[in-house]
Amino acid sequence: MSDTRFRAKDKATETRLTRRRFVPVLALLGLTGCVAPGEGNFIRPPTPAEVEQYNAMVQPEKRIVCRTEVPVGSNIPVRKCRLAVDIDETSNFHREQLRRALR
């Protein structure tokens, strides 16, 4: 009978220790699920093969261009994919703004 008591006590201790180990892990998992509004864009960018396949099927103005950019304030590069038309429009807008500022 003494063996069963020790086993039960060991099981209770084991359960308690297991719970203590999982609480921080669960807290971390819970925090990663919380995202500020507007920051929930965690869709993975398409692979180069997917981009190539997509671009082969669509018209030139709907083609996607992917490139690696380093955001301001970070050293971690991020792969961004955009429509080629949007990149051209943004470039033209910034050129025009620069021309206006330098006049």
C-alpha positions as CSV (number, residue, x, y, z in Angstrom):
1,M,0.0,0.0,0.0
2,S,2.8,2.3,0.6
3,D,3.9,2.0,-3.0
4,T,0.5,3.2,-4.3
5,R,0.6,6.2,-2.0
6,F,4.0,7.2,-3.3
7,R,2.8,6.7,-6.8
8,A,-0.2,8.8,-6.3
9,K,1.9,11.5,-4.7
10,D,4.4,11.2,-7.5
11,K,1.6,11.5,-10.1
12,A,0.2,14.6,-8.3
13,T,3.7,16.1,-8.2
14,E,4.2,15.2,-11.9
15,T,0.9,16.8,-12.9
16,R,1.7,19.9,-10.9
17,L,5.2,20.2,-12.6
18,T,3.7,19.6,-16.0
19,R,1.1,22.3,-15.5
20,R,3.9,24.7,-14.4
21,R,5.8,24.0,-17.6
22,F,2.8,24.5,-19.9
23,V,1.5,27.8,-18.4
24,P,4.3,29.9,-19.9
25,V,4.0,28.1,-23.2
26,L,0.3,28.7,-23.3
27,A,0.8,32.4,-22.3
28,L,3.2,32.8,-25.2
29,L,0.8,31.1,-27.6
30,G,-2.0,33.4,-26.4
31,L,0.2,36.5,-26.9
32,T,1.1,35.5,-30.4
33,G,-2.6,35.3,-31.3
34,C,-3.2,38.8,-30.2
35,V,-2.5,41.3,-33.0
36,A,-3.2,45.0,-33.1
37,P,-5.9,46.1,-35.6
38,G,-4.4,46.6,-39.0
39,E,-1.4,44.3,-38.3
40,G,-3.1,41.0,-39.1
41,N,-1.6,40.6,-42.6
42,F,0.2,37.3,-42.0
43,I,-0.5,35.9,-45.4
44,R,2.7,34.3,-46.7
45,P,4.0,35.9,-49.9
46,P,3.8,33.7,-53.0
47,T,6.8,31.6,-53.9
48,P,8.8,32.5,-57.0
49,A,7.3,29.5,-58.9
50,E,3.8,30.7,-58.0
51,V,4.5,34.2,-59.1
52,E,5.9,32.9,-62.4
53,Q,2.9,30.7,-63.0
54,Y,0.4,33.5,-62.2
55,N,2.3,36.0,-64.4
56,A,2.1,33.6,-67.3
57,M,-1.7,33.4,-67.1
58,V,-2.6,37.1,-66.7
59,Q,-2.3,40.3,-68.8
60,P,0.9,42.4,-68.4
61,E,-0.9,45.1,-66.4
62,K,-1.9,42.5,-63.8
63,R,1.5,41.0,-63.3
64,I,3.1,40.7,-59.8
65,V,6.7,41.7,-58.9
66,C,8.2,40.4,-55.7
67,R,11.3,41.9,-54.1
68,T,13.1,41.9,-50.8
69,E,13.0,45.2,-48.9
70,V,14.5,46.2,-45.6
71,P,11.9,48.3,-43.7
72,V,13.0,51.5,-42.0
73,G,14.1,50.9,-38.5
74,S,14.9,47.2,-39.1
75,N,17.7,45.1,-40.4
76,I,15.4,42.2,-41.2
77,P,14.5,42.0,-44.9
78,V,10.9,41.3,-45.8
79,R,9.7,39.9,-49.1
80,K,7.0,42.2,-50.6
81,C,4.9,41.4,-53.7
82,R,3.0,44.0,-55.5
83,L,1.3,44.6,-58.9
84,A,3.8,46.0,-61.4
85,V,1.3,48.8,-62.2
86,D,1.2,49.9,-58.6
87,I,5.0,50.0,-58.4
88,D,5.1,52.2,-61.5
89,E,2.4,54.5,-60.1
90,T,4.1,54.9,-56.7
91,S,7.4,55.6,-58.4
92,N,5.9,58.3,-60.6
93,F,4.1,59.9,-57.7
94,H,7.4,60.0,-55.6
95,R,9.3,61.4,-58.6
96,E,6.7,64.2,-59.0
97,Q,6.8,65.0,-55.3
98,L,10.6,65.2,-55.4
99,R,10.4,67.5,-58.4
100,R,7.9,69.8,-56.6
101,A,10.1,69.9,-53.5
102,L,13.2,70.8,-55.5
103,R,11.6,73.7,-57.4
